[in-house]
């Protein structure tokens, strides 16, 4: 996986899109796909109920 430097919101969205596109292209030839997903600290914390 590539590492990206993100310095503003527009660049962030473009980088996220690039990472998703890369993941989709890699997964097309895979027999098994494992997805690990979670929330950042800004969305998840002790005592914070959604």
mmCIF file of the C-alpha atoms, coordinates in Angstrom:
data_MODEL
# 
_entry.id   MODEL 
# 
loop_
_atom_site.group_PDB 
_atom_site.id 
_atom_site.type_symbol 
_atom_site.label_atom_id 
_atom_site.label_alt_id 
_atom_site.label_comp_id 
_atom_site.label_asym_id 
_atom_site.label_entity_id 
_atom_site.label_seq_id 
_atom_site.pdbx_PDB_ins_code 
_atom_site.Cartn_x 
_atom_site.Cartn_y 
_atom_site.Cartn_z 
_atom_site.occupancy 
_atom_site.B_iso_or_equiv 
_atom_site.pdbx_formal_charge 
_atom_site.auth_seq_id 
_atom_site.auth_comp_id 
_atom_site.auth_asym_id 
_atom_site.auth_atom_id 
_atom_site.pdbx_PDB_model_num 
ATOM 1  C CA . UNK A 1 1  ? 0.000   0.000   0.000  1.00 0.00 ? 1  UNK A CA 1 
ATOM 2  C CA . UNK A 1 2  ? 1.242   3.449   -0.833 1.00 0.00 ? 2  UNK A CA 1 
ATOM 3  C CA . UNK A 1 3  ? 1.612   6.256   1.706  1.00 0.00 ? 3  UNK A CA 1 
ATOM 4  C CA . UNK A 1 4  ? 0.144   9.668   0.922  1.00 0.00 ? 4  UNK A CA 1 
ATOM 5  C CA . UNK A 1 5  ? 0.851   13.139  2.316  1.00 0.00 ? 5  UNK A CA 1 
ATOM 6  C CA . UNK A 1 6  ? -2.420  15.009  2.777  1.00 0.00 ? 6  UNK A CA 1 
ATOM 7  C CA . UNK A 1 7  ? -2.325  18.761  3.378  1.00 0.00 ? 7  UNK A CA 1 
ATOM 8  C CA . UNK A 1 8  ? -5.848  20.019  2.682  1.00 0.00 ? 8  UNK A CA 1 
ATOM 9  C CA . UNK A 1 9  ? -9.425  18.749  2.384  1.00 0.00 ? 9  UNK A CA 1 
ATOM 10 C CA . UNK A 1 10 ? -9.516  18.578  -1.430 1.00 0.00 ? 10 UNK A CA 1 
ATOM 11 C CA . UNK A 1 11 ? -6.204  16.712  -1.502 1.00 0.00 ? 11 UNK A CA 1 
ATOM 12 C CA . UNK A 1 12 ? -7.557  14.422  1.214  1.00 0.00 ? 12 UNK A CA 1 
ATOM 13 C CA . UNK A 1 13 ? -10.616 13.493  -0.868 1.00 0.00 ? 13 UNK A CA 1 
ATOM 14 C CA . UNK A 1 14 ? -8.460  12.906  -3.953 1.00 0.00 ? 14 UNK A CA 1 
ATOM 15 C CA . UNK A 1 15 ? -6.069  10.689  -1.970 1.00 0.00 ? 15 UNK A CA 1 
ATOM 16 C CA . UNK A 1 16 ? -8.920  8.712   -0.420 1.00 0.00 ? 16 UNK A CA 1 
ATOM 17 C CA . UNK A 1 17 ? -10.376 8.156   -3.891 1.00 0.00 ? 17 UNK A CA 1 
ATOM 18 C CA . UNK A 1 18 ? -6.949  7.037   -5.169 1.00 0.00 ? 18 UNK A CA 1 
ATOM 19 C CA . UNK A 1 19 ? -6.533  4.604   -2.273 1.00 0.00 ? 19 UNK A CA 1 
ATOM 20 C CA . UNK A 1 20 ? -10.014 3.154   -2.862 1.00 0.00 ? 20 UNK A CA 1 
ATOM 21 C CA . UNK A 1 21 ? -9.335  2.813   -6.601 1.00 0.00 ? 21 UNK A CA 1 
ATOM 22 C CA . UNK A 1 22 ? -6.042  1.051   -5.840 1.00 0.00 ? 22 UNK A CA 1 
ATOM 23 C CA . UNK A 1 23 ? -7.755  -1.339  -3.409 1.00 0.00 ? 23 UNK A CA 1 
ATOM 24 C CA . UNK A 1 24 ? -10.518 -2.141  -5.914 1.00 0.00 ? 24 UNK A CA 1 
ATOM 25 C CA . UNK A 1 25 ? -7.992  -2.857  -8.688 1.00 0.00 ? 25 UNK A CA 1 
ATOM 26 C CA . UNK A 1 26 ? -5.907  -5.097  -6.440 1.00 0.00 ? 26 UNK A CA 1 
ATOM 27 C CA . UNK A 1 27 ? -8.968  -6.985  -5.185 1.00 0.00 ? 27 UNK A CA 1 
ATOM 28 C CA . UNK A 1 28 ? -10.222 -7.809  -8.689 1.00 0.00 ? 28 UNK A CA 1 
ATOM 29 C CA . UNK A 1 29 ? -7.633  -10.604 -8.978 1.00 0.00 ? 29 UNK A CA 1 
ATOM 30 C CA . UNK A 1 30 ? -7.915  -11.823 -5.381 1.00 0.00 ? 30 UNK A CA 1 
ATOM 31 C CA . UNK A 1 31 ? -9.535  -15.083 -4.328 1.00 0.00 ? 31 UNK A CA 1 
ATOM 32 C CA . UNK A 1 32 ? -10.293 -13.716 -0.856 1.00 0.00 ? 32 UNK A CA 1 
ATOM 33 C CA . UNK A 1 33 ? -10.725 -10.129 0.300  1.00 0.00 ? 33 UNK A CA 1 
ATOM 34 C CA . UNK A 1 34 ? -10.388 -9.083  3.955  1.00 0.00 ? 34 UNK A CA 1 
ATOM 35 C CA . UNK A 1 35 ? -11.676 -5.655  4.915  1.00 0.00 ? 35 UNK A CA 1 
ATOM 36 C CA . UNK A 1 36 ? -10.590 -4.068  8.185  1.00 0.00 ? 36 UNK A CA 1 
ATOM 37 C CA . UNK A 1 37 ? -12.559 -0.925  8.982  1.00 0.00 ? 37 UNK A CA 1 
ATOM 38 C CA . UNK A 1 38 ? -12.891 1.357   11.962 1.00 0.00 ? 38 UNK A CA 1 
ATOM 39 C CA . UNK A 1 39 ? -13.346 4.872   13.170 1.00 0.00 ? 39 UNK A CA 1 
ATOM 40 C CA . UNK A 1 40 ? -10.728 7.507   13.891 1.00 0.00 ? 40 UNK A CA 1 
ATOM 41 C CA . UNK A 1 41 ? -10.323 8.968   17.376 1.00 0.00 ? 41 UNK A CA 1 
ATOM 42 C CA . UNK A 1 42 ? -12.415 11.966  16.337 1.00 0.00 ? 42 UNK A CA 1 
ATOM 43 C CA . UNK A 1 43 ? -15.449 9.667   15.987 1.00 0.00 ? 43 UNK A CA 1 
ATOM 44 C CA . UNK A 1 44 ? -14.738 7.124   18.714 1.00 0.00 ? 44 UNK A CA 1 
ATOM 45 C CA . UNK A 1 45 ? -13.977 7.629   22.394 1.00 0.00 ? 45 UNK A CA 1 
ATOM 46 C CA . UNK A 1 46 ? -14.937 6.380   25.846 1.00 0.00 ? 46 UNK A CA 1 
ATOM 47 C CA . UNK A 1 47 ? -18.323 7.635   26.942 1.00 0.00 ? 47 UNK A CA 1 
ATOM 48 C CA . UNK A 1 48 ? -19.281 8.823   23.467 1.00 0.00 ? 48 UNK A CA 1 
ATOM 49 C CA . UNK A 1 49 ? -22.390 6.987   22.299 1.00 0.00 ? 49 UNK A CA 1 
ATOM 50 C CA . UNK A 1 50 ? -23.588 7.113   18.750 1.00 0.00 ? 50 UNK A CA 1 
# 
